[in-house]
Amino acid sequence: MESLKASSNVPSVYIRTTVSKTQFRKPMFLNFHFNPSPSSSFSLVDKNQSKFKVFTSISSPVSTEPTNPPEPELETRSQGEKFDWYAQWYPLMPVCDLDKRAPHAKKVMGLDVVVWWDRNESAWKVFDDTCPHRLAPLSEGRIDQWGRLQCVYHGWCFNGSGDCKFIPQAPPDGPPVHTFKKACVAAYPSTVQHDIVWFWPNTDPQYKDILVERKPPYIPQLDDPSYTKLMGNRDIPYGYEVLIENLMDPAHVPYAHTGIMKTPQPKNRVKADREGGRPLELMVKRLDINGFNANQEWSLSKFIAPCVFYAYTNPSPNQTNGSASSSGTEKKMSVQRKFALIFICIPVSPGSSRLIWTFPRNFGIWIDKVVPRWMFHVGQNLILDSDLYLLHVEERKIMDAGPINWQKACFVPTKSDALVVGFRKWLNKYAGGQVDWRGRYSGALPQTPPKEQLMDRYRSHVLNCRSCSVAYKGLNVLEVVLQIVPIALIGIVAVAKQGAMSAAARTTMVSMAVICYASSRWLAHFIYKNFHFHDYNHAFR
């Protein structure tokens, strides 16, 4: 998203932006043509609802006298409903990327938690990542032979409810100190929905059965067995607010992702520039404390506060009544083809967030069965990298201006920014203008590290993805093999007695040694570029 500072003395007027349609791009890993078709039978947008008014500021091309319009709706605060950041379900990780044999450290909303598999209850548990003994991190511990979480500092063990079950240092015939309340670990309510572990960030006993009253957000496509739904996750070096508004902004795709994502163009339209950017229209509806719905050209979309933003194929009238098909078979294939983009954005700490993504579809299922997940992640990580540095810097400029002054600092005169403006309106009106960290942080963002560290994929993704981690280890083993083979082949040629090996055999072995060595060098470059650091220079795209 482009952020331009508007001068306070520039005259402006306020217009109502009736946002209705936009073009949305499918992920780059789908290399076949996709025509959007009807989605599932539920509707996220009420057609009878009045359009939500999004106000943006534009420079007046006529008047040179300053106007005094009412304050934009974006800056208003709700005097009634207030969004409670700590009364929500938050996702932690996809189950496919969690190892049941070990505890996992995660941070969400500034809270350090440990996620581990309790085999006695056959459930994922989420605890405060602090041993009550001497405050060592439980995530550095292990699962003992009885299926308890063990702190490896002094061996204290805890069951799935957080109760201390064993203190090695306590005499067996002494007082049962392990039963004291202070020996227990704070346990958060947790559950698995859509193959993702969620937790409720409040350990108060009143929330022990919160799952009965309130469940994590439900996304029908992730509950439909006819869809394929590979997942990915990555830690992002910029904050939740910037992450989620970037995913709501299709207008940046042809520019920030040049060369990786192609943007389809309307028929009979002349491209205004090389990248093919064009006016986009979006419609935001029904904004309230729980989020908002939106319409786009090919899709409907929904923001479920605070974490979920997803878009799914919008049924067209032609496909609904069958007029777009020339035969019954074509009609059946057209109507059944469905697709969604699902982004789950997690606030971690100021200047840091986590993204879980999945792109469910009910066609081309065989692709996901043949192609390993890490190969999809190579392309998807490249997309994230291509605007990562832009957004990291942008966040710091927004912080300099003050998050509450976002609408004054950024000039958003076109309809393509409607969802971004809608999100900022929700944030300001209901959620206090920014994430509520409850005083855990001073408000300052962390310093910007060198680019190689900022965009390092290994720590931000590979270590947290089981598929990429296995591939990384396997490719490194292959690289070593390709380095050993040339040495062995050259050694055999060197020690072979004259006449014991034909000239053709010698030539073949030397050629194989050269090929193996060259392959090892290419593989080393591939590993570094796709599992560690891949710079993206926009000037040469």
Disulfide bonds with the S-S distance in Angstrom:
none
